[in-house]
Amino acid sequence: MSKQLEDRKVVLRHLTLRDYNDLKVAMEQAYTGSRMSYWTEDSIAQLLDIFPEGQLCVEMNGTVVAGALSLIIDYDKYGDEHTYKDVTGDYSFSTHDNDGDVLYGIDVFVHPEYRGLRLARRLYDARKELCENLNLRAIIAGGRIPGYGKYAGELSPKEYIEKVRVNELYDPILSFQLVNSFHVRRILNNYLEGDVQSKEYATLIEWNNIYFQAKDKLINRKKICCKTRVGSMANASYAISRCIKRAN
Ligand SMILES: CC(C)(COP(=O)(O)OP(=O)(O)OC[C@H]1O[C@@H](n2cnc3c(N)ncnc32)[C@H](O)[C@@H]1OP(=O)(O)O)[C@@H](O)C(=O)NCCC(=O)NCCS
């Protein structure tokens, strides 16, 4: 483990509204230069209200520096050619459905000063654990490809993705998603309005929950939250609430 991390106290946990000020700074910094805006406090409050288990953050020495936000959706309603607006219900989260089948990643960000410390990996691992615990069949997201803008004159999105896949090029988001066992299902056009860095292209990425049991969804099951598990992960404090499903 790097000296940098040894000296820091890292906690992975659920987000609360009290974290908003830190979160806003992290979002603003993470999206600097991208013309993307950050989530308002009202939006975060709403997400916490409808799906608190899906909103995760990493705290470093008491300050929240990274976050991952998710919804559950009924994937067939949107299909593979959706936009970010479609899947978030025009940013209202009206698409969230507790009975849905897919955990949809609507955001992941790390404050630039804390990049490369595998904080996003921790958030993705927690998302995978949540997906398994909720018996959802997959995690899906539209991944920005901010490195593409620079190559748009010489490479098609397909060629760019292939070069990132074989490690000839590095994309801060796609490279991270590929090393975290996501695969690219397809290329999305006009996915995220205003994402000039990606030329509004995105990759539809997916991670399959190999423990998913279709039958379980049919039995009367109740999702009961939340019991806190505290373990240790590479010398860092690691805490994450766990959602348990239990038969009636
Ligand atoms: C996407 C994002 C969250 C990743 O954060 P991060 O701090 O880089 O994440 P991590 O440190 O967990 O992982 C980075 C991975 O990329 C790898 N990586 C870093 N630099 C690399 C390089 N030059 N070449 C190849 N891989 C590299 C790291 O090795 C690491 O993989 P590992 O876990 O196997 O070591 C961050 O870039 C971000 O906040 N971006 C802006 C917000 C955004 O657009 N979010 C996505 C919305 S779709």
The ligand as an ORCA input file, in Angstrom:
! r2SCAN-3c Opt
* xyz 0 1
  C     -13.818      7.849    -12.993
  C     -13.116      8.254    -11.710
  C     -14.144      8.242    -10.589
  C     -11.991      7.247    -11.402
  O     -11.329      7.656    -10.221
  P      -9.881      7.099     -9.825
  O      -9.464      7.785     -8.584
  O      -8.972      7.200    -10.993
  O     -10.213      5.576     -9.547
  P      -9.320      4.404     -8.992
  O      -8.064      4.930     -8.377
  O     -10.179      3.566     -8.144
  O      -8.991      3.529    -10.292
  C      -8.258      4.013    -11.386
  C      -7.808      2.804    -12.217
  O      -7.256      3.277    -13.429
  C      -5.895      2.832    -13.520
  N      -5.068      3.850    -14.133
  C      -4.733      5.049    -13.646
  N      -3.909      5.684    -14.509
  C      -3.738      4.832    -15.563
  C      -3.024      4.884    -16.782
  N      -2.281      5.951    -17.126
  N      -3.118      3.842    -17.645
  C      -3.853      2.746    -17.332
  N      -4.564      2.651    -16.199
  C      -4.491      3.653    -15.316
  C      -5.455      2.651    -12.117
  O      -4.362      1.778    -12.083
  C      -6.692      2.084    -11.474
  O      -6.771      0.687    -11.707
  P      -6.406     -0.342    -10.534
  O      -7.519     -0.256     -9.515
  O      -6.354     -1.679    -11.210
  O      -5.088      0.110     -9.971
  C     -12.478      9.665    -11.844
  O     -11.685      9.716    -13.000
  C     -13.462     10.830    -11.876
  O     -13.934     11.319    -10.846
  N     -13.790     11.352    -13.076
  C     -14.648     12.551    -13.216
  C     -16.087     12.275    -12.917
  C     -16.728     11.429    -14.009
  O     -16.732     11.803    -15.163
  N     -17.312     10.296    -13.618
  C     -17.854      9.305    -14.517
  C     -19.240      9.562    -14.886
  S     -19.730      8.382    -16.152
*
